[in-house]
Each structure stands twice: as structure tokens, then as C-alpha cells.
Amino acid sequence: MSGNIQLLSDTLAATKAEGRAALIAYLPAGFPTVDGGIAAIKAAFDGGADIVEVGLPHSDPVLDGPVIQTADDIALRGGVKIADVMRTVRETHAATGKPVLVMTYWNPIDRYGVERFTAELAEAGGAGCILPDLPVQEAGLWREHAEKHGLATVFVVAPSSKDARLAEITKVGTGFVYAASLMGVTGTRASVGAQAQDLVERTRATTDTPVCVGLGVSNAQQAAEVARFADGVIVGSAFVKGMLDAPDDAAGVEAVRALAGELAKGVRGQA
């Protein structure tokens, strides 16, 4: 069975045709429980997210700040497994018909087996993977299996990336390019900053692949700011924080739905 890279590309093309950026939400699988995580992702889509990244909880998440680390810890202590991540992808895609990716570090895939992981992700209806710690020059095995199974390979670029390095990454990445808006880890911030726009412009000079910006966006105003120059706005920590701060799981799901609605207005310039 082939994965949904085409659905991802079509979704980003459709939002561009509407004259707006896509809203991409990130939520970890298994947080606060597997069923609770599935409910939260469905709520993000219901609220207005176009695409969702499902985080594969990891014990050493080098790109993630304290909010997502806390959620990952809850999921891991709850016993979340890769099978639960696949179930999360399967059920959320089946319920919505929208593109669902997995964001994961390389080690869990390497241990699980690349062929097994890509085949299962495609079978679940997944659109691809974001691999923040996999160097392009070491990605040959992953890319071979991802291409075979119809999955996008999304690489991360940062403000520190030189132009030659950007070209090297965008030459082989598919789906979209994940532009980290600033150096550091995920988390909400007071402003996203000019670094992000410069990075998007430099990345676009090397590719026609959509460029989506993450790290730091937490409200509709920031989403609107980033949407003016990016093809997609990625929000993670703000969703997770809303769930962590909620008095119970049901309230957490509603917090996700409400924030997605606000951010959806932001990317449409209605904030």
C-alpha cells in the first residue's frame, strides 16, 4: 500500500491556491493517553488544522523544549509504543481524510527497522516523516524505502544553515521543508523574529518545495505574521501546553480545538 505523499502535496497546493499558508499542528502520540491523543488530533483538524504531525515520543528529544518533553515523558510512562503511533496515524487519517505525518528522531526507526517502519506507516495512511536529526548524507536508506512506499521525507533547516547546505537538503527532501525559525528548541516565544523570513527566502532560492516554519508560534497574531512569508505555519508547544494546563482530558481536547480555530483565522489573515 502506498502512503499519502500526494495528499500532502495536494493539500499544500490547495492552501496556496487559496492565497494562504497551511496550518500544521504537532501533537505527540500517547499523550495524555493513546485514545486521548487521537481525540486531540481530531480536534486540531476540526478546529482548522490542514495537516498534523504526530510526535513519536522519545527519551532524548534534542529538538524539543520542556513542554513537549513533559508530554513525551507522560506518554512514555504510559507505555506508548510505535504500534500506538501507527494506530494514531491510521485512526486520525481515516476519520478526517487529511494528511498525517510522523515526527521522529532516527534512533527509534533504526531500531524498529526502516522497511518495517515505512511499510507500516504507509499502510496506516501516513503522508511521511519529519526527521530532525537525520543528516542528509546518511539518509539514503530511509529515502529509498520512503520513496518506495509513497512517503515524504521532510528535513529540517535552521538559520545557521549555509546556502550550499540548504541546496543540498532541498535537493533530496520531499513534501515540504521544515524551517526552524530560530536556533534552539521548541517552545512558545514572544516573537518569531526576522530570522525566519530570511531563512524562508534563502531556502526558496534553492527549491520549489513548500517551506513551512515552526518553533515559536503560539497565537493567531504570530501565525498571521509567519503566514505572510511561509507556505505553512507549524505549531506544537502551544497545543501541548493547552492540554497540560487543562483541568482534565476533555478540557484539553477542547483547548486544542479552540487554539486551532484561532490559528486558522491567523493563517487566513482574519486574526
N, C-alpha and C positions, 0 to 999 in steps of 0.2 A: 504493500500500500504506500502511496506517495504522500508526503507531507504537504503542508499548505503554504509553501513559499509564494505561490502565485496569489493566494488570497491576501497575503501581507502586502505584496506589491500593488495589487488592485486597490486595497484599502488606502494606501498612501497616495496612489494616483487619484483616487476619488476625492480625498480631502484637499489635495492640491487643486483639483478642478473646481472645488467649492470656494477656492480662494482663502483657505485657512490651513493652519497646522493641525496635525493629528494629535489627539490626547492619548498618551501611553501611560498606563498605570502599572505600578510594580507592587506586588504583594507576595509574601513568602507562602509556600505550601505548608500545610500543617499548623498554621497559626490562626487563631488560638488552638484549634484542633483541625484535623483534615476536613471535616464537614464544615466547620466554621470558616476555614479558608476558602472553600468552594463558594460558600454563601457570600463572602466578602467580594470575591472576584465577580460573581454575577451582579452584585450590587454596583460595582465600579462600572461595568458595562451598562447596566440600567441607567446609571446617572449620566452617562455620556462618554465614557472612555471608548476609543476606537480600537485599541489594541491593549492587551495586558501581557506583562512579563511576570511569569511565575518564578519566584526565587526558590532555588534548591538549597535548603538550609545547610550551612557548613560551619564546622567548628572553628575555622580560622578565616573569616571573611575579610580579606585585606582591604577591599574597596569600601566596605560598609561601616557606617558610623554607629554610635551607641544605640540608636533607636532600632535599627534593623538587626544589630547584634542581639539585642534583647529579645526580639521576636524570634530570631533563629534559635536562640537558647531555649525558649519556650517550646518551639516545635521539636527540637532535638530531644529535650527531656520528655516530650510526649511520645517519642519513639518513631518520628516520621522517617519513612524510607523512600527510596527512589520510586518504588511502586506507587506510593501515595502521591508523589509528584506527577507521575503519568496519569493517575486517576483524576487528579485535579485538572490537568490539561484536557483530558478526554471529556469530563463532565461539563466543564465551562465552555469548551468549544461547541459541544453538542447542543448545549442549551441556548447558545447565542448565535452560532454561525460566524463568529468573529475570530480574528487571528490571535492565537495564544502562543507565546514563546516561553522558553525556559532560560533563566539567567543563572549560570552556574560557574563555579571555578572548575579548573581542569581535573583536579585530583579525583573527585567522585566519578567522573566519566571514565577516566583512565582505569580506575579500579573495577568499575562495573563492566567495562568492555565497550569500545567505541561502536562496533557493529550492533551489539545488543541495544545500546542506548539509542542510537539513531533509528533503528528499526522500530523500537517500541514508541519513540516519540512520534514518528510518522504515523504509526498505527493509531495512536491516540488523537490524531488530528492536529498535532503541533505544527507551527509555522517555522520553527527554527530555534537557534540558541544564540545567546549573548555570552561571550566567553572573555571576561575582562582580564584574565591572567594568562591567556594562551598566546605566546608570541607568534606572529605571522610565519616566521621561518620554521617553526616547529608544528605548524597546523596542517601539514599535508595529509596525514592520516584522517584527521577529523573532516577536512574539506572533501576528501574522496567519498567518505561514507555519507556525509550530509548531502552532497550533490546527488548521489545515487538514490537517496530516499526523499528528495524534494524538500530539503530543509535549508533555511537561510543560515548563513554564518555571519553574525554581527560582531565586528571588532570594535574596540573602544579606542578613541583618540583623545589626547589631552592637550592643553595649551602648550605644554613643553615639547610636543611632537614637532620635529623639523619638517619642512615642506617635502623633502625627499622621503622621509619616513611616512608622511601622510599618503603620498602617492603609492608607496609600497603596500600600505594597508588597504587602501581603497581599491587597488587593482584586483584584489582577491576576495574582499568582503562582499557579501550579498544581503539583500533585504533592505537594510539601512545602515548608516554609520552612526554609532553611539558617540556623541561628542560630550565628553566630561567638561562641564562649564568652568571648572577651576581645579587647581591641584588640591588633592586631599581626598577625604572620604565622604560618603553620602551623608546627608543631613539637611535640615531646613536652614535657610540663611536670610538675612535681612535684604540682601540684593544678590542678583545673579552675576552682574558685572559685565564690563565690556570685553573681557577675555573671551567670553562665549561667542560673541558676534564675530570677533576676529578669527576664532578657530573655525567657525562655520564657513566664513568666506574663504579661508585658506584651504579647507577641505573640499569645498565645492569647486575650487580651481582644478582639482585633480579627478573629479568624478561626477557623473550624472546621478549616482545613487543618492536617495534622500538622506539628509543629515538631520538627526534628531538630538536634542540637547537634554541632558539630565544632570543631576546634582544641584540641589539648592532651591528648586522651585517648590513653593508651598502654598501659594494663594493665587486667586484669579488675576490679580494685577501683574504678578511676576509671570504667570502663564501668558498673559497678553503681550508682555514685553518680549519674551522669548519667541512667541509665535510670529512676531513681526519679521524675524530673520531666519527662523529654523523651519524645517519641514515637519517636525514633531516635537512635542514637549513631554518629557518623561518625568513623572512624579512618583516617588516611592515613600520616603520617610514621613511625609505629611499624612499619607494614608495610614501607615503603620502607627504613627503617633496617635491619630484619632482613635484607633482601635485600642491601643494601650491605655489611653486616658478614659475610655468609656466605662461606665459602671458595670456593664455586663456584655455578653457576646452579641445579643440582639441590638443593643445600642451601638456597638462597634460597627456592625454591618450598616446601620442607618447613617452613621458618621461617614463611612466610605461613600455611600450613595450621595449624600449631601455635598461632600467635597468634590466628588466627580462632577456633579451638576454645576458647582461654582467654577471649576476649572474649565469645563466645557464651554461656559459662557466666555471665559477668558480667551481661549484659543479662537473663538469666533468674533472677538473684538466687542463683546457685549458686556464686559465687566464694568 
